[in-house]
């Protein structure tokens, strides 16, 4: 008895179709071979009957009848081959289409799961920055700046960093963009430098209330030793109040490479699938933000066909691509990023 559960894979349809095609071809060939041998016997019988004259006349009748039957066998074998080949070709096509749909849907589901994990992770970053911007040490550092307050704020930021290991550094900037305190001054000597020309600083300064935040595209920050960084920021407001006057900016730098790599490496694939699948996180322009193979991060753009909508799949030669656009999480709408899996076909 066969183990149905062990073979219950979509690929099994194509495997069985290929096996049936091979077996059918072999058996039809065997029929043709046996029939050819029978025809040779008919010819020999006809020759013997002809030489025997009247004595071989009845034998000739039998030989002729056998010849007629042999011709019918050829017709039946030919019709069988044509019908079986046609049906098996159709079965293979249907099986391939079903397999493609199942594989594509699974890849799209896995892509959605990956981008949802990122969304939830980054939602927490938006909460962190808005919360920490109200910390008294952070507010005092820019409200009444002096060396002691800056040192105290740096110490406070270090405590936060020790507890939240997903960050590279936290920066406090005054209204002019000057970095007056950071959490890891021993690692990143940024105090006294300016963030004025960085988009996240300008966007944070323009926020309307303490409920708002700014975010920058993932990029390599020279000030953080060129590490890939996702920066979230918000305005520091007088008194730590949501409607207080803007007196500075808090920028928090998420350790993108380590965290994103964990997400793409954690997608649930079998070892066999992993060997032929590339898991990607893409930005709104389809630039590679993270890749399971580590290739093309922040410099490769994938030609992703999103014609099916926010979530879908499609085939490209022997490859199947599944993708899903960020659905957002809670109050975080996302940045239009995508989860994407590119999988080569399995060998049959």
WOGICOR-V668278 format. One record per pair of residues at least 24 apart in sequence whose C-alpha atoms are under 8 Angstrom apart, sorted by the first residue. I is the first residue (numbers start at 1). J is the second residue. D is the distance in whole Angstrom. If there is no record, write none. Layout:
# WOGICOR-V668278
i: <I | I>
j: <J | J>
d: <D | D>
This chain:
# WOGICOR-V668278
i: <10 | 10 | 10 | 11 | 11 | 13 | 13 | 14 | 14 | 14 | 14 | 15 | 17 | 17 | 17 | 18 | 20 | 21 | 21 | 21 | 24 | 24 | 25 | 28 | 28 | 28 | 31 | 32 | 32 | 35 | 35 | 35 | 38 | 39 | 39 | 42 | 42 | 100 | 100 | 103 | 104 | 104 | 104 | 104 | 104 | 104 | 104 | 105 | 105 | 105 | 106 | 107 | 107 | 107 | 107 | 107 | 107 | 108 | 108 | 108 | 108 | 108 | 108 | 108 | 108 | 108 | 109 | 109 | 109 | 110 | 110 | 110 | 111 | 111 | 111 | 111 | 111 | 111 | 111 | 111 | 112 | 112 | 112 | 112 | 112 | 112 | 113 | 114 | 114 | 114 | 114 | 115 | 115 | 115 | 115 | 115 | 115 | 115 | 116 | 116 | 116 | 116 | 117 | 118 | 118 | 119 | 119 | 119 | 119 | 119 | 119 | 120 | 120 | 122 | 123 | 123 | 123 | 123 | 125 | 125 | 126 | 126 | 126 | 126 | 129 | 129 | 129 | 129 | 129 | 129 | 129 | 130 | 130 | 130 | 130 | 130 | 130 | 133 | 133 | 133 | 133 | 133 | 133 | 133 | 134 | 134 | 134 | 134 | 134 | 135 | 136 | 138 | 138 | 139 | 139 | 139 | 139 | 139 | 141 | 141 | 142 | 142 | 142 | 142 | 142 | 142 | 143 | 143 | 150 | 150 | 151 | 153 | 153 | 154 | 154 | 154 | 154 | 154 | 155 | 156 | 157 | 157 | 158 | 158 | 158 | 166 | 166 | 166 | 167 | 167 | 167 | 167 | 168 | 168 | 168 | 168 | 169 | 169 | 169 | 170 | 170 | 170 | 170 | 171 | 171 | 171 | 172 | 172 | 172 | 172 | 173 | 173 | 173 | 173 | 174 | 174 | 174 | 175 | 175 | 175 | 175 | 175 | 176 | 177 | 177 | 177 | 188 | 188 | 188 | 189 | 190 | 200 | 200 | 200 | 200 | 201 | 201 | 201 | 204 | 204 | 204 | 204 | 205 | 205 | 205 | 205 | 205 | 206 | 207 | 207 | 208 | 209 | 209 | 209 | 210 | 210 | 210 | 210 | 210 | 210 | 210 | 211 | 218 | 218 | 218 | 219 | 227 | 227 | 228 | 228 | 228 | 229 | 229 | 229 | 229 | 229 | 230 | 230 | 230 | 257 | 260 | 261 | 261 | 261 | 264 | 264 | 264 | 265 | 273 | 276 | 276 | 276 | 276 | 277 | 277 | 277 | 277 | 278 | 278 | 278 | 279 | 279 | 279 | 279 | 280 | 280 | 280 | 281 | 281 | 281 | 281 | 282 | 282 | 282 | 282 | 283 | 283 | 283 | 283 | 284 | 284 | 284 | 284 | 286 | 286 | 318 | 318 | 319 | 319 | 319 | 320 | 320>
j: <98 | 99 | 102 | 99 | 348 | 92 | 95 | 92 | 95 | 96 | 348 | 348 | 88 | 91 | 92 | 92 | 88 | 84 | 85 | 88 | 81 | 84 | 81 | 77 | 80 | 81 | 77 | 74 | 77 | 70 | 73 | 74 | 70 | 67 | 70 | 66 | 67 | 315 | 320 | 320 | 312 | 313 | 314 | 315 | 320 | 321 | 322 | 312 | 313 | 322 | 322 | 313 | 321 | 322 | 323 | 340 | 341 | 311 | 312 | 313 | 321 | 322 | 323 | 324 | 340 | 341 | 322 | 323 | 324 | 267 | 268 | 341 | 279 | 322 | 323 | 324 | 338 | 339 | 340 | 341 | 311 | 323 | 324 | 325 | 326 | 339 | 339 | 263 | 264 | 267 | 339 | 281 | 324 | 325 | 326 | 337 | 338 | 339 | 326 | 327 | 328 | 329 | 263 | 260 | 263 | 326 | 327 | 328 | 329 | 332 | 334 | 328 | 329 | 332 | 329 | 330 | 331 | 332 | 232 | 254 | 213 | 232 | 233 | 332 | 213 | 232 | 233 | 234 | 250 | 251 | 252 | 210 | 211 | 212 | 213 | 233 | 234 | 234 | 235 | 236 | 237 | 240 | 249 | 250 | 236 | 237 | 239 | 240 | 241 | 240 | 240 | 172 | 236 | 236 | 237 | 238 | 239 | 240 | 180 | 181 | 172 | 173 | 174 | 180 | 247 | 248 | 238 | 247 | 180 | 181 | 181 | 181 | 182 | 181 | 182 | 183 | 184 | 185 | 183 | 183 | 182 | 183 | 182 | 183 | 184 | 254 | 255 | 259 | 252 | 253 | 254 | 255 | 224 | 253 | 254 | 255 | 252 | 253 | 254 | 250 | 251 | 252 | 253 | 250 | 251 | 252 | 248 | 249 | 250 | 251 | 248 | 249 | 250 | 251 | 247 | 248 | 249 | 205 | 246 | 247 | 248 | 249 | 248 | 201 | 248 | 249 | 223 | 224 | 225 | 223 | 223 | 231 | 232 | 233 | 251 | 233 | 249 | 251 | 233 | 234 | 235 | 249 | 234 | 235 | 246 | 248 | 249 | 235 | 234 | 235 | 243 | 242 | 243 | 244 | 234 | 235 | 236 | 237 | 241 | 242 | 243 | 242 | 256 | 289 | 298 | 298 | 255 | 257 | 255 | 256 | 257 | 253 | 254 | 255 | 256 | 257 | 254 | 255 | 256 | 290 | 290 | 290 | 291 | 292 | 290 | 291 | 292 | 292 | 343 | 343 | 344 | 345 | 346 | 341 | 342 | 343 | 344 | 341 | 342 | 343 | 339 | 340 | 341 | 342 | 339 | 340 | 341 | 337 | 338 | 339 | 340 | 337 | 338 | 339 | 340 | 335 | 336 | 337 | 338 | 335 | 336 | 337 | 338 | 337 | 338 | 344 | 345 | 343 | 344 | 345 | 344 | 345>
d: <8 | 6 | 8 | 7 | 8 | 8 | 6 | 6 | 6 | 7 | 8 | 7 | 6 | 7 | 6 | 8 | 8 | 8 | 7 | 6 | 8 | 7 | 7 | 6 | 8 | 7 | 7 | 7 | 7 | 6 | 7 | 8 | 7 | 7 | 7 | 7 | 6 | 8 | 7 | 7 | 8 | 5 | 7 | 8 | 6 | 7 | 5 | 7 | 7 | 7 | 8 | 8 | 7 | 5 | 7 | 8 | 6 | 7 | 6 | 6 | 8 | 4 | 5 | 6 | 7 | 7 | 8 | 8 | 8 | 7 | 8 | 8 | 8 | 7 | 5 | 6 | 8 | 4 | 5 | 6 | 8 | 7 | 5 | 7 | 7 | 6 | 8 | 6 | 7 | 7 | 6 | 7 | 7 | 7 | 6 | 8 | 6 | 5 | 7 | 7 | 7 | 8 | 7 | 8 | 7 | 7 | 8 | 6 | 6 | 7 | 6 | 8 | 6 | 8 | 7 | 8 | 8 | 5 | 7 | 8 | 7 | 7 | 8 | 8 | 8 | 7 | 6 | 6 | 7 | 7 | 7 | 7 | 7 | 8 | 7 | 8 | 6 | 7 | 7 | 5 | 8 | 7 | 8 | 6 | 7 | 8 | 8 | 4 | 7 | 7 | 7 | 7 | 8 | 6 | 7 | 7 | 7 | 6 | 8 | 8 | 8 | 8 | 6 | 8 | 6 | 6 | 7 | 6 | 6 | 6 | 7 | 7 | 8 | 5 | 5 | 5 | 8 | 8 | 7 | 7 | 7 | 4 | 8 | 4 | 6 | 6 | 6 | 7 | 7 | 6 | 4 | 5 | 8 | 6 | 6 | 5 | 6 | 5 | 8 | 7 | 6 | 5 | 6 | 6 | 5 | 6 | 7 | 6 | 5 | 7 | 6 | 5 | 6 | 8 | 7 | 4 | 6 | 8 | 8 | 6 | 5 | 7 | 8 | 7 | 8 | 8 | 7 | 6 | 8 | 8 | 7 | 7 | 7 | 6 | 8 | 7 | 7 | 7 | 6 | 5 | 5 | 7 | 7 | 6 | 7 | 7 | 7 | 8 | 7 | 7 | 8 | 5 | 5 | 8 | 7 | 7 | 8 | 7 | 7 | 4 | 6 | 7 | 8 | 7 | 8 | 7 | 8 | 8 | 7 | 6 | 6 | 6 | 6 | 6 | 5 | 7 | 5 | 7 | 6 | 7 | 6 | 6 | 7 | 7 | 7 | 7 | 5 | 6 | 8 | 6 | 5 | 8 | 8 | 7 | 6 | 4 | 6 | 6 | 5 | 6 | 8 | 6 | 5 | 7 | 6 | 5 | 6 | 7 | 6 | 5 | 6 | 6 | 5 | 6 | 7 | 8 | 7 | 4 | 6 | 7 | 5 | 5 | 7 | 8 | 8 | 6 | 5 | 5 | 4 | 6 | 6 | 7>
